Every structure is written in structure tokens, then in C-alpha cells.
Amino acid sequence: MSSWILFLAVFLACVVEAVEALTIVLAAGTSRHWGSAVQGTVAPR
């Protein structure tokens, strides 16, 4: 049972991080140009 709890906790943490990343991209796109937000999203690391 504890493995399901761990899976759920990790899944929810990933969802929170994805929403946070999406919020940052949307904020950059609305405050600047959408082109720079998209370039920053797809740029290699």
C-alpha cells in the first residue's frame, strides 16, 4: 500500500511543477512577446 502512496505523492508533485512551468511561460508570453516565451521553452539545456 505504501508504494501507491509514494506514487501518488510523486505524481502530484509532478503535476504541481508542470502547472508552475506553464504559469511561468504564460506570464512571459503575455508580458513580453510570445516568440521569446516559445524560444525559451524549446531551447536546449
LUMTI-463411 format. One line per field, with one value per residue (C-alpha): x, y, z; residue in one letter. Coordinates in Angstrom, 2 decimals. Example, Ala and Ser with C-alpha at 12.3 -4.5 7.8 and 13.67 -1.06 7.14 Angstrom:
REM residues 2
xx	[12.30	13.67]
yy	[-4.50	-1.06]
zz	[7.80	7.14]
type	[A	S]
***
This chain:
REM residues 45
xx	[0.00	2.85	4.09	0.76	1.03	4.54	3.39	0.51	2.77	5.33	2.60	1.00	4.39	4.99	1.57	2.31	5.67	4.05	1.42	4.14	6.16	3.07	2.31	5.82	5.58	2.16	3.42	6.45	4.26	1.77	4.31	6.80	6.49	5.15	8.12	10.61	8.48	8.29	12.02	12.81	10.53	12.03	15.66	18.10	19.62]
yy	[0.00	2.41	2.20	3.61	6.48	7.20	7.04	9.43	11.87	11.92	12.24	15.18	16.86	16.49	17.97	20.96	21.53	21.30	23.87	26.13	25.87	26.59	29.63	30.99	30.51	32.18	35.10	35.55	35.32	37.91	40.36	40.08	38.53	35.04	34.28	34.71	32.59	29.78	30.00	29.75	26.76	24.74	25.83	23.01	22.98]
zz	[0.00	0.73	-2.85	-4.08	-1.62	-2.85	-6.47	-5.75	-3.91	-6.73	-9.37	-7.59	-7.18	-10.94	-11.69	-9.45	-11.18	-14.63	-13.66	-12.28	-15.50	-17.59	-15.46	-16.00	-19.77	-19.88	-17.80	-20.06	-23.15	-22.01	-20.60	-23.46	-26.88	-27.40	-29.65	-26.82	-24.47	-27.01	-27.77	-24.08	-23.73	-26.57	-26.15	-25.43	-21.96]
type	[M	S	S	W	I	L	F	L	A	V	F	L	A	C	V	V	E	A	V	E	A	L	T	I	V	L	A	A	G	T	S	R	H	W	G	S	A	V	Q	G	T	V	A	P	R]
***
